[in-house]
């Protein structure tokens, strides 16, 4: 069980981080470089794939470059345009003022893992299902969208069932350079954009009832996704590079708290923006910067633990809470024929409004 009242003691590490995704890895690197002892737990061996849209907003680039964490040597795809299609095949495009880049989690996470090892972070490949706050002076949970740890901490959202399922492939196809496409289908949407090495990421979110109705993923894709002619064309002509898709169940966009029982949450563990906004990876990166700054101040005896927890909570909310709310509202424009047609018409005929909505789901350069 989780111990709720941390006490001073002889800790094996200053900081224990649970989860080796973007938020966990970057936090570990920043804190270790600041001189603190850091142990990071990740249950899987690197490199490995994750269900993810694999698009990162350019708001992150100055920060990544400043800390020698930008994966430029892999030549990530530069993305400048968004294409939106409705279920019945209507399409519209809009320029992305800030833009972004595409890189696989398989490559980027492994790159960051090696940076963490180089910095001296202790990485333990082990699943953590309970935590004890006597194990470190500070514990950061960056375990992703959903974990047994959420049950151990008795977090409010974990008791609410979520109907959403995420599915990801890597494919070889003739996808337009510099374009991220968002294709609607019944009760879901699919993002497609290029990543490194001439590959394309295809990742979609669907409602559980689609799976239940059609029995398996392939049948569901043929019966549901193929109603959008853009998706039908991609699925029928692409070379699929995985033996089977990566799948994650019960994706939730429920409100979460950035601090639970003295544990600091980062990345999707603190809150997940709807994938259609394409900003989850940027938020994870930014949250790692924020949490690392507050932890460093606490460990340096500049502030108390309550001040650290309150300060991080306030900083997290001021940077991300509005984006999460806007994302939940925008998602209503997707997943049905009428709503997806409305969204396409909005992009076609009301570009200032569309640009405003995109801006509201993204942050400033940091």
C-alpha positions, -999 to +999 in steps of 0.1 A: +000+000+000+011+036-004+024+053+027+008+088+030+030+104+055+066+107+044+093+109+071+129+118+069+153+088+068+183+073+050+170+070+014+185+049-013+179+078-037+169+114-035+143+109-062+123+078-073+106+081-107+080+055-118+076+053-156+102+057-183+083+076-210+090+112-220+081+128-187+099+102-166+131+101-187+135+138-191+128+145-154+154+119-145+180+135-168+174+170-156+175+161-119+205+139-122+224+166-140+215+189-111+234+165-088+206+144-073+206+106-071+177+093-092+163+058-096+138+053-125+116+023-128+104+011-162+088-023-165+098-028-202+133-031-218+142-004-242+137+001-271+100-007-274+068+007-290+041+027-273+006+036-285+011+073-294+005+097-322+043+105-324+039+141-333+056+168-311+048+205-312+077+228-320+070+246-287+094+220-272+123+225-295+142+253-277+140+234-244+151+202-260+180+218-278+191+237-247+195+204-228+209+184-257+178+163-259+165+171-294+167+140-316+180+158-346+204+130-357+174+108-365+161+134-390+125+137-377+098+146-401+090+184-402+052+188-401+035+221-411+000+213-423-031+196-408-056+178-430-090+169-417-114+145-433-150+136-424-165+101-423-179+105-458-147+118-473-149+156-473-115+171-467-099+204-457-064+216-448-050+243-425-015+255-419+000+249-385+016+282-375+038+266-349+042+232-366+060+202-352+080+172-359+073+134-361+095+108-345+086+073-331+085+066-294+107+036-302+135+058-313+129+089-291+124+071-258+155+049-265+175+081-273+164+096-240+171+064-221+207+065-233+209+101-223+197+091-188+222+063-185+250+087-197+239+112-170+241+084-143+204+077-137+199+042-122+173+025-144+155-006-130+134-027-153+107-037-129+070-032-126+059-011-096+024-017-083+027-001-048+049+027-035+063+036-001+072+072+005+101+062+027+119+049-004+130+084-016+128+120-006+106+127-036+086+104-057+075+113-092+049+091-110+051+093-148+036+059-154+013+070-183-024+069-189-034+042-164-016+019-139-021-003-109-004+025-090-035+046-096-055+020-076-028+019-049-031+057-046-069+054-047-071+081-073-106+093-082-105+088-119-094+052-117-129+041-105-145+054-136-146+031-166-135+046-199-148+033-233-118+044-254-093+021-270-060+032-288-045+013-317-012+020-334+007+007-365+038+017-384+034+015-421+051+022-454+029+044-476+030+074-499+019+099-472+024+135-481+055+151-466+050+177-439+013+167-434-005+154-403-039+140-412-068+134-389-094+111-404-129+106-388-148+074-386-178+063-365-170+068-328-134+076-334-106+092-354-073+083-369-041+103-370-015+097-397+019+114-400+054+106-411+082+098-387+119+089-392+134+065-417+106+069-443+080+053-420+045+066-412+027+064-379-010+054-380-027+057-347-064+058-339-088+061-310-121+041-311-150+034-288-151+000-272-185-007-288-169-008-322-147-036-310-175-054-293-198-052-323-173-065-349-154-090-328-118-082-337-096-053-348-093-062-385-130-068-390-138-035-372-113-016-394-130-030-425-165-023-414-160+010-396-128+028-406-131+019-443-163+040-445-139+069-448-125+066-483-092+081-472-087+054-446-098+026-469-072+037-494-044+038-468-052+005-453-056-013-486-023+001-501+001+004-472+027-020-461+021-028-424+054-031-405+041-047-372+031-083-369+002-071-348-009-036-337+000-020-304-032-016-284-041+001-251-075-001-234-095+023-212-078+055-223-093+083-201-095+120-204-109+125-169-096+152-147-067+141-125-047+158-097-010+167-103-002+158-067-017+127-049-007+117-014+025+137-016+034+120-050+040+143-079+024+133-112+039+141-146+029+135-182-003+115-188-003+105-151-012+141-143-037+146-172-042+134-208-052+157-236-074+142-263-052+127-290-068+147-318-051+178-304-017+163-311-001+179-281+003+151-255+040+145-261+047+183-258+028+184-226+047+155-212+080+172-220+069+205-206+056+188-174+090+172-169+106+207-169+081+221-144+083+192-120+121+190-121+123+227-112+101+224-082+118+192-070+152+208-073+141+238-052+128+215-025+158+193-024+180+224-023+161+235+009+148+266-008+112+256-001+092+232+021+075+201+009+040+217+011+054+247-009+068+223-035+035+204-038+014+236-039+037+253-063+039+224-087+001+219-086-005+256-095+022+257-122+008+225-138-028+238-138-019+272-152+000+256-181-023+226-189-057+227-173-072+250-200-057+229-228-072+198-214-107+214-211-105+228-247-095+193-259-125+177-244-148+202-260-131+200-294-134+162-293-172+166-297-166+177-333-153+142-341-166+106-344-199+112-361-209+121-397-226+153-389-200+165-364-171+156-387-187+175-416-191+205-393-154+203-383-143+201-420-166+231-429-151+250-400-116+245-413-127+253-449-148+284-441-138+297-407-100+294-406-096+321-379-118+301-356-100+268-365-066+285-359-079+298-325-089+263-314-055+249-325-038+276-305-059+269-274-046+233-273-010+243-276+013+262-254+040+289-258+076+281-266+094+272-234 
